[in-house]
Amino acid sequence: MSEAPSRPDFDRVMVPCYAPSDFVPVRGEGARVWDQSGREFIDFGGGIAVTSLGHAHPALVAALTEQAGKLWHVSNVYTNEPALRLAERLVQHTFAERVFFANSGAEANEAALKLARRVAFDRFGEDKYEILSFEGSFHGRTFFTVSVGGQAKYSSGFGPRPEGIRHLKYNDLASVAAAISKKTCAVIVEPVIGEGGVIPATPEFLQGLRELTRANDALLIFDEVQSGVGRTGKLYGYELYGVVPDILTSAKGLGGGIPIGAMLTAEQYAKHFSVGVHGTTFGGNPLACAVADKVIEIVSNPEVLAGVTRRADAMAARLNAIAQETGAFKELRNRGLWFGWQLKPEHAGRAKDVLATAAKEGLMLLVAGPDVVRMSPSLVISEADMNDGLERLARAVKSAL
């Protein structure tokens, strides 16, 4: 191919399960991105909460470059130093005693759900296999995880779904109390629902889930694929609630842009994944783990986490002011630097209009369904970039709505 690929090439050669924007990003630095024509954008999307430290962070580039000159892949027939260092760091900074590495959030959740069923099978027999999940949740795109997720639009049309999965109302503890039983092997929950609209759980809800799962010998799984790695102002969101899960999944921001996922758990559960019970070819590879280890080293710094909270407060204040100025938004929801901006009913279905207009203003955003504008900027975005992006956002909202 002699000429640079362009956006029309997507429609010609790619499977059409995405509808990407018209511009093609080619370079990023910090919170800013440039497309093929040299046009500059401020990134408030973060690759769906992935580029946790912005684009081309010098420390991450150095970690990747150093490891690239040493060892790329050996498979899990062997172990490797970066994986061991990262696992040790995650154990040091969380409740976990054991870590399993995968390549994505879906794979991390797949491992978590399989582990929960395996623990139940080994301890209680084959009848304890039911999984409780929640409406509006999202846990990945494998067939198992998309079936567990609470959005039928992602799971319909693929034939019979796995048995034993029930979807309940989020933040409704009574519905869980009525549904959970000794047949339940696990309850999986996002401490903050992401794709379903950036909806935080109430403390009472998560605390109640902890009590109900213990009473029924079920495992509590926290899907922190989006809420983890500093996004909420804590290293992991469970710390905000004082509720410790049995299993936690992490991905997205963990690699800062490099694909990696992780399942964290206690030794008493991890031992049920004995040799050969589960596995992966690429999970825990040296390149991804070297970068993720540097991400956790940086983000776990208390000063960095305090900076997330400061930035979040400042950004929320300006977003609320824009909402007042435009009258277009019903509610702003956030935990840390993770925002869901709910449109008023009269603007229902127009979140994508805001996204498209923002792109014309040089701003990259996300949506969470048709009615919610979603933002997950870099955890270390500068004040200047944040303010510039917010001014572009204000213009976009006024123009779009």
C-alpha positions as CSV (number, residue, x, y, z in Angstrom):
1,M,0.0,0.0,0.0
2,S,1.8,3.1,-1.3
3,E,-0.5,5.7,0.1
4,A,-1.4,6.2,3.8
5,P,-4.6,4.3,4.7
6,S,-7.6,6.5,5.0
7,R,-11.1,6.4,6.7
8,P,-12.8,5.0,3.5
9,D,-10.4,2.0,3.6
10,F,-12.2,1.0,6.8
11,D,-15.5,0.5,4.9
12,R,-13.6,-1.5,2.3
13,V,-11.5,-3.9,4.3
14,M,-12.8,-4.0,7.9
15,V,-15.6,-6.1,9.5
16,P,-18.4,-3.4,9.9
17,C,-19.0,-3.9,13.7
18,Y,-17.7,-0.3,14.4
19,A,-18.7,3.1,13.0
20,P,-15.5,5.1,13.6
21,S,-15.3,8.9,13.2
22,D,-14.3,10.4,10.0
23,F,-10.8,11.5,11.1
24,V,-7.9,9.1,11.7
25,P,-5.7,9.8,14.7
26,V,-2.0,9.2,14.1
27,R,-0.1,10.7,17.0
28,G,-0.8,11.5,20.7
29,E,1.0,13.3,23.4
30,G,-0.4,13.8,26.9
31,A,-4.1,14.8,26.5
32,R,-3.7,15.9,22.9
33,V,-4.1,13.9,19.7
34,W,-3.4,14.8,16.0
35,D,-5.0,13.3,12.9
36,Q,-3.7,12.7,9.4
37,S,-4.2,16.3,8.4
38,G,-2.4,17.6,11.5
39,R,-5.5,18.7,13.2
40,E,-5.3,18.8,17.0
41,F,-7.8,17.3,19.4
42,I,-8.1,17.3,23.2
43,D,-8.9,13.8,24.4
44,F,-11.6,13.5,27.0
45,G,-12.4,9.9,26.1
46,G,-9.1,8.3,26.9
47,G,-9.7,5.4,24.5
48,I,-12.7,4.4,26.8
49,A,-10.8,4.9,30.1
50,V,-7.7,3.2,28.8
51,T,-5.0,5.9,28.3
52,S,-4.9,6.5,32.1
53,L,-1.7,8.5,31.9
54,G,-2.4,10.2,28.6
55,H,-0.7,9.4,25.3
56,A,3.0,8.5,25.0
57,H,3.7,9.1,28.7
58,P,7.6,9.2,28.9
59,A,7.8,6.6,31.7
60,L,5.6,4.2,29.8
61,V,7.4,4.7,26.6
62,A,10.7,4.0,28.4
63,A,9.3,0.8,30.1
64,L,8.0,-0.5,26.8
65,T,11.2,0.3,24.9
66,E,13.4,-1.2,27.5
67,Q,11.4,-4.4,27.6
68,A,11.1,-4.6,23.8
69,G,14.9,-4.8,23.7
70,K,14.9,-7.8,26.1
71,L,12.1,-10.2,25.7
72,W,8.6,-10.1,24.1
73,H,7.0,-13.5,24.6
74,V,7.7,-16.9,26.1
75,S,4.2,-18.1,26.8
76,N,3.0,-19.5,30.1
77,V,5.1,-22.6,29.7
78,Y,7.5,-20.3,31.5
79,T,7.2,-17.3,33.7
80,N,8.8,-13.9,33.3
81,E,10.1,-11.1,35.5
82,P,7.7,-8.3,34.4
83,A,4.7,-10.5,35.2
84,L,6.0,-11.4,38.6
85,R,6.9,-7.8,39.4
86,L,3.4,-6.6,38.4
87,A,1.6,-9.4,40.3
88,E,3.7,-8.5,43.4
89,R,2.8,-4.9,43.1
90,L,-1.0,-5.6,42.7
91,V,-0.9,-7.9,45.7
92,Q,0.9,-5.2,47.7
93,H,-1.7,-2.5,46.9
94,T,-4.9,-4.5,47.0
95,F,-6.8,-7.2,49.0
96,A,-5.6,-9.9,46.6
97,E,-3.2,-12.7,47.3
98,R,-3.1,-14.2,43.8
99,V,-3.3,-12.7,40.3
100,F,-4.1,-14.1,36.9
101,F,-3.2,-12.1,33.8
102,A,-5.2,-12.0,30.6
103,N,-5.4,-9.7,27.5
104,S,-8.6,-7.7,28.1
105,G,-11.4,-7.0,30.5
106,A,-13.6,-9.6,28.8
107,E,-11.0,-12.3,29.4
108,A,-10.5,-11.2,33.0
109,N,-14.3,-11.4,33.6
110,E,-14.4,-14.8,31.8
111,A,-11.7,-16.0,34.2
112,A,-13.6,-14.6,37.2
113,L,-16.9,-16.2,36.2
114,K,-15.2,-19.6,35.5
115,L,-13.4,-19.5,38.8
116,A,-16.6,-18.8,40.7
117,R,-18.3,-21.7,39.0
118,R,-15.3,-23.9,39.6
119,V,-15.1,-23.0,43.3
120,A,-18.8,-23.8,43.7
121,F,-18.5,-27.1,41.8
122,D,-15.5,-28.3,43.9
123,R,-17.0,-27.2,47.2
124,F,-20.7,-27.8,46.8
125,G,-21.4,-29.8,43.7
126,E,-22.8,-29.3,40.2
127,D,-26.1,-27.7,41.3
128,K,-24.5,-24.5,42.6
129,Y,-23.9,-22.6,39.3
130,E,-26.3,-19.6,39.2
131,I,-24.9,-16.1,38.5
132,L,-26.6,-12.9,39.4
133,S,-25.9,-9.8,37.4
134,F,-27.6,-6.4,36.9
135,E,-29.6,-4.6,34.2
136,G,-27.4,-2.1,32.4
137,S,-24.2,-3.9,33.2
138,F,-21.4,-4.7,30.7
139,H,-18.8,-7.4,31.3
140,G,-17.3,-8.0,27.9
141,R,-17.9,-9.5,24.5
142,T,-17.2,-13.1,24.8
143,F,-20.3,-15.2,24.7
144,F,-20.3,-16.0,28.4
145,T,-19.5,-12.4,29.5
146,V,-22.0,-10.8,27.1
147,S,-24.7,-13.2,28.4
148,V,-23.9,-12.2,32.0
149,G,-24.0,-8.5,31.0
150,G,-27.3,-6.9,31.5
151,Q,-27.9,-5.4,28.0
152,A,-29.8,-7.6,25.7
153,K,-28.8,-5.7,22.6
154,Y,-25.3,-7.2,22.9
155,S,-26.3,-10.8,23.5
156,S,-29.4,-11.3,21.3
157,G,-29.1,-13.0,17.9
158,F,-26.4,-15.5,18.9
159,G,-28.5,-18.5,19.8
160,P,-29.2,-20.1,23.2
161,R,-27.4,-18.4,26.1
162,P,-25.6,-20.2,29.0
163,E,-28.0,-21.4,31.7
164,G,-28.2,-20.1,35.2
165,I,-27.8,-16.3,34.6
166,R,-30.3,-13.8,36.1
167,H,-30.4,-10.0,35.7
168,L,-31.7,-7.9,38.5
169,K,-32.2,-4.2,39.1
170,Y,-29.1,-2.3,40.0
171,N,-29.0,-0.6,43.4
172,D,-32.1,-2.6,44.4
173,L,-31.0,-4.8,47.3
174,A,-34.4,-6.3,47.8
175,S,-34.4,-7.8,44.4
176,V,-31.1,-9.5,45.1
177,A,-32.3,-10.8,48.5
178,A,-35.3,-12.3,46.8
179,A,-33.3,-14.0,44.0
180,I,-30.1,-15.2,45.8
181,S,-30.1,-18.8,47.1
182,K,-27.8,-21.7,47.9
183,K,-27.7,-22.4,44.1
184,T,-26.0,-19.0,43.5
185,C,-22.3,-19.3,42.9
186,A,-21.6,-15.6,42.3
187,V,-22.9,-12.1,42.1
188,I,-21.0,-9.9,39.7
189,V,-21.3,-6.1,39.9
190,E,-19.7,-3.0,38.6
191,P,-19.2,-0.6,41.6
192,V,-19.9,2.1,39.0
193,I,-21.9,0.9,35.9
194,G,-20.0,2.2,32.9
195,E,-21.5,1.5,29.5
196,G,-24.9,1.7,31.1
197,G,-24.6,5.4,31.9
198,V,-21.8,5.9,34.6
199,I,-24.1,5.1,37.5
200,P,-22.5,4.7,40.9
201,A,-23.6,2.0,43.4
202,T,-24.9,3.1,46.7
203,P,-22.7,2.1,49.7
204,E,-25.7,0.2,51.2
205,F,-26.1,-1.8,48.0
206,L,-22.6,-3.0,47.8
207,Q,-22.5,-3.7,51.6
208,G,-25.7,-5.6,51.3
209,L,-24.3,-7.7,48.4
210,R,-21.3,-8.6,50.6
211,E,-23.6,-9.8,53.4
212,L,-25.9,-11.7,51.1
213,T,-23.2,-13.5,49.2
214,R,-21.5,-14.6,52.5
215,A,-24.8,-15.9,53.8
216,N,-25.3,-18.0,50.7
217,D,-21.7,-19.2,50.2
218,A,-21.5,-17.3,46.9
219,L,-18.6,-15.2,45.7
220,L,-18.8,-11.5,45.2
221,I,-17.1,-10.3,42.0
222,F,-16.3,-6.6,41.4
223,D,-15.9,-5.7,37.7
224,E,-13.5,-2.8,37.9
225,V,-12.4,-2.9,34.3
226,Q,-13.4,0.8,34.0
227,S,-13.5,2.0,37.6
228,G,-10.0,0.6,38.5
229,V,-6.5,2.0,38.3
230,G,-7.1,5.4,39.8
231,R,-10.2,6.4,37.8
232,T,-12.3,7.0,40.9
233,G,-9.5,8.7,42.9
234,K,-8.7,5.4,44.6
235,L,-6.5,2.8,43.1
236,Y,-9.6,0.6,42.9
237,G,-13.1,1.7,43.5
238,Y,-13.9,-0.9,46.2
239,E,-11.8,1.3,48.5
240,L,-14.4,4.0,48.3
241,Y,-17.0,1.7,49.7
242,G,-15.1,-0.2,52.3
243,V,-16.4,-3.5,50.7
244,V,-13.8,-6.1,49.8
245,P,-14.8,-8.5,47.0
246,D,-13.7,-12.1,46.6
247,I,-12.6,-11.5,43.0
248,L,-11.8,-8.3,41.2
249,T,-11.2,-7.8,37.5
250,S,-9.0,-5.1,36.0
251,A,-8.1,-4.0,32.5
252,K,-8.4,-0.8,30.4
253,G,-6.4,1.7,32.4
254,L,-4.1,-1.0,33.8
255,G,-2.0,-1.0,30.6
256,G,-2.2,2.7,29.9
257,G,-2.9,1.8,26.3
258,I,-1.3,-1.7,26.1
259,P,-3.8,-4.6,26.1
260,I,-3.8,-6.4,29.4
261,G,-6.3,-7.7,31.9
262,A,-6.1,-9.1,35.4
263,M,-8.1,-11.2,37.8
264,L,-7.3,-10.6,41.4
265,T,-8.4,-13.0,44.2
266,A,-7.6,-14.7,47.4
267,E,-5.5,-17.8,47.7
268,Q,-8.3,-19.9,49.0
269,Y,-10.2,-19.4,45.7
270,A,-7.2,-19.3,43.4
271,K,-6.2,-22.8,44.3
272,H,-9.3,-24.1,42.4
273,F,-7.6,-23.0,39.2
274,S,-5.0,-25.8,39.3
275,V,-2.6,-26.5,36.5
276,G,-4.5,-26.9,33.2
277,V,-7.9,-25.8,34.5
278,H,-7.7,-22.3,32.8
279,G,-5.1,-20.6,30.7
280,T,-4.1,-18.1,28.0
281,T,-1.3,-17.8,25.4
282,F,-0.6,-14.1,25.6
283,G,-1.8,-13.2,29.1
284,G,1.0,-12.0,31.3
285,N,3.4,-11.4,28.4
286,P,6.5,-9.4,29.3
287,L,5.8,-6.3,27.1
288,A,2.3,-5.7,28.6
289,C,3.3,-6.4,32.1
290,A,6.4,-4.1,32.0
291,V,4.2,-1.2,31.0
292,A,1.4,-2.1,33.4
293,D,3.8,-2.3,36.3
294,K,5.0,1.2,35.6
295,V,1.3,2.4,35.4
296,I,0.5,0.9,38.8
297,E,3.8,2.4,40.2
298,I,2.8,5.9,39.1
299,V,-1.0,5.7,39.8
300,S,-0.7,4.2,43.3
301,N,1.3,7.3,44.4
302,P,-0.9,9.1,46.9
303,E,-0.1,12.4,45.3
304,V,-1.3,11.2,41.9
305,L,-4.5,9.9,43.4
306,A,-5.1,13.1,45.3
307,G,-4.6,15.0,42.0
308,V,-7.3,12.9,40.4
309,T,-9.8,14.1,43.0
310,R,-8.7,17.7,42.6
311,R,-9.1,17.6,38.8
312,A,-12.4,15.8,39.2
313,D,-13.8,18.5,41.5
314,A,-12.7,21.2,39.1
315,M,-14.1,19.5,36.1
316,A,-17.4,18.7,37.7
317,A,-17.8,22.4,38.7
318,R,-17.3,23.5,35.2
319,L,-19.6,20.8,33.7
320,N,-22.3,21.8,36.1
321,A,-21.9,25.4,35.0
322,I,-22.2,24.4,31.3
323,A,-25.3,22.5,32.2
324,Q,-26.8,25.6,33.8
325,E,-25.8,27.8,30.8
326,T,-27.2,25.4,28.2
327,G,-30.2,23.9,30.1
328,A,-29.5,20.7,28.1
329,F,-28.6,18.3,30.9
330,K,-30.6,16.6,33.6
331,E,-27.9,15.2,35.8
332,L,-24.1,14.9,36.2
333,R,-22.8,11.7,37.7
334,N,-19.2,11.0,38.4
335,R,-16.7,9.1,40.5
336,G,-13.3,10.7,40.2
337,L,-12.4,11.6,36.6
338,W,-15.2,9.5,35.1
339,F,-18.3,11.5,34.1
340,G,-21.8,10.6,32.8
341,W,-23.7,13.6,31.7
342,Q,-27.4,12.8,31.4
343,L,-29.4,14.7,28.7
344,K,-32.8,16.1,29.5
345,P,-35.8,14.1,28.0
346,E,-36.3,16.7,25.3
347,H,-32.8,15.9,24.0
348,A,-33.2,12.1,24.3
349,G,-31.1,10.1,21.9
350,R,-28.8,13.0,21.0
351,A,-25.6,12.1,22.9
352,K,-24.0,11.2,19.6
353,D,-24.9,14.6,18.2
354,V,-22.8,16.1,21.0
355,L,-20.0,13.7,20.3
356,A,-20.0,14.6,16.6
357,T,-20.1,18.3,17.2
358,A,-17.4,18.1,19.8
359,A,-15.1,16.5,17.2
360,K,-15.6,19.5,14.9
361,E,-14.5,21.6,17.9
362,G,-11.4,19.5,18.3
363,L,-12.6,17.4,21.3
364,M,-12.8,13.7,21.7
365,L,-15.7,12.4,23.8
366,L,-17.6,9.2,24.5
367,V,-21.2,8.2,24.9
368,A,-22.8,5.7,27.3
369,G,-26.0,4.8,25.5
370,P,-28.1,7.3,23.5
371,D,-28.7,9.8,26.3
372,V,-25.4,10.1,28.2
373,V,-22.2,11.9,27.3
374,R,-19.3,10.1,28.9
375,M,-15.9,11.5,29.7
376,S,-12.8,9.7,31.1
377,P,-9.8,12.0,30.5
378,S,-6.2,11.3,31.5
379,L,-5.7,11.0,35.3
380,V,-2.8,13.5,35.0
381,I,-4.3,15.9,32.5
382,S,-2.9,19.4,32.9
383,E,-5.1,22.3,34.1
384,A,-4.5,24.1,30.8
385,D,-5.6,21.1,28.7
386,M,-8.6,20.4,30.9
387,N,-9.8,24.0,30.7
388,D,-9.2,24.2,26.9
389,G,-11.2,21.0,26.5
390,L,-14.0,22.3,28.6
391,E,-14.3,25.5,26.5
392,R,-14.5,23.4,23.4
393,L,-17.1,21.2,25.1
394,A,-19.2,24.3,26.0
395,R,-19.2,25.4,22.4
396,A,-20.1,22.0,21.1
397,V,-23.0,21.6,23.4
398,K,-24.4,25.0,22.5
399,S,-24.0,24.2,18.8
400,A,-25.4,20.7,19.0
401,L,-28.4,21.3,21.2
